[in-house]
Amino acid sequence: MPLIAKILIGVVLGAAAGYGWYRLVGCSTGTCPITSRWWTSTGYGAAMGLLLSLAK
């Protein structure tokens, strides 16, 4: 599998997992720095997916 495809899949799956975490778990008080807004949770998930896709 080409590296760019591996990275793209990792970022998309990470973003989906981040958004899923926001929707399913979220933050009931609104004070959580990552999970209180959907875009921060999705961005964090995408970044983690990127890092995991680059790991060997």
C-alpha positions, 0 to 999 in steps of 0.5 A, spaced: 500 500 500 502 506 498 504 511 504 499 516 502 494 512 502 496 509 508 496 516 511 489 518 508 486 512 511 489 513 518 487 520 518 480 519 516 479 513 521 482 517 526 477 523 525 471 519 525 473 516 531 474 523 534 467 525 532 464 518 534 468 519 541 464 527 541 458 524 540 458 518 544 462 520 550 463 527 549 463 532 555 457 533 560 460 540 563 462 543 557 469 544 560 473 539 557 478 542 552 478 536 547 471 533 547 467 539 549 467 541 541 466 537 535 471 540 531 477 539 537 475 532 538 475 531 530 482 534 529 485 531 535 482 524 532 485 526 526 492 527 529 492 521 532 490 517 526 496 521 522 501 519 528 499 512 528 499 511 521 506 513 521 508 508 526 511 502 524 
